[in-house]
Amino acid sequence: MIRDTIFREIYRSYLADIYALAGRNDEAIALISGLLKSRFRFTPVTPIMLRLAPTWDLLREDPRFQALLKEYPAEVRLR
């Protein structure tokens, strides 16, 4: 069960990558938003990765992507 959840989250993140690279912003942003809202914390899509990953460069000017960046600030916590 956990393995299925992990693979589903990874699959959804890869699909968001593909949509972003293909210029299908609506689908990419919908998947990214869903991954960020997921209660399951094992996901390659995190607030910090939204800012760092070059995959999202094509989405950076989209107002919906900008809204996600504001909604999910990237906080780095050092212990």
HELIX and SHEET records of a PDB file:
HELIX    1   1 ILE A    2  LEU A   21  1                                  20    
HELIX    2   2 ASN A   25  LYS A   37  1                                  13    
HELIX    3   3 PRO A   47  LEU A   52  1                                   6    
HELIX    4   4 PRO A   54  LEU A   59  5                                   6    
HELIX    5   5 PRO A   63  GLU A   71  1                                   9    
END                                                                             
